[in-house]
Amino acid sequence: MSEYRHGRVARLRRPWYARTLRLKHLHLSHVWCVVLFEGSVALAVLMALTELVPWLVVLVLPLAVAAMVKINDVIAGAHDRG
C-alpha cells in the first residue's frame, strides 16, 4: 500500500508537460519542461512577429517539439528493452 502511495505521489509531482506527454523513460525536470514548452512558444511568436513564418507556426512548433520529445521517449524505451 505504501509503495502505491509513493508511486502516486511521485507521479503527481512530475511536471504537467511530462504527464501530458505520458513520458515513461525520460525524466524531465521542471526547468526543462519550461524550456521545451514555453521556449518553443516564445520562439514561434518571435518568428511570427518578424514575419519569417506565418502565425500558424505558433500552434505547430510547440506540437512539433512535443512530438519529438515523445518520439525520443519511445526510442529510449526501445533502447532499454533491447
Secondary structure, 3 states (H helix, E strand, C coil): CHHHHHHHHHHHCCCHHHHHHCCCCCCCCHHHHHHHHHHHHHHHHHHHHCCCCCCCHHHHHHHHHHHHHHHHHHHHHHHHHC
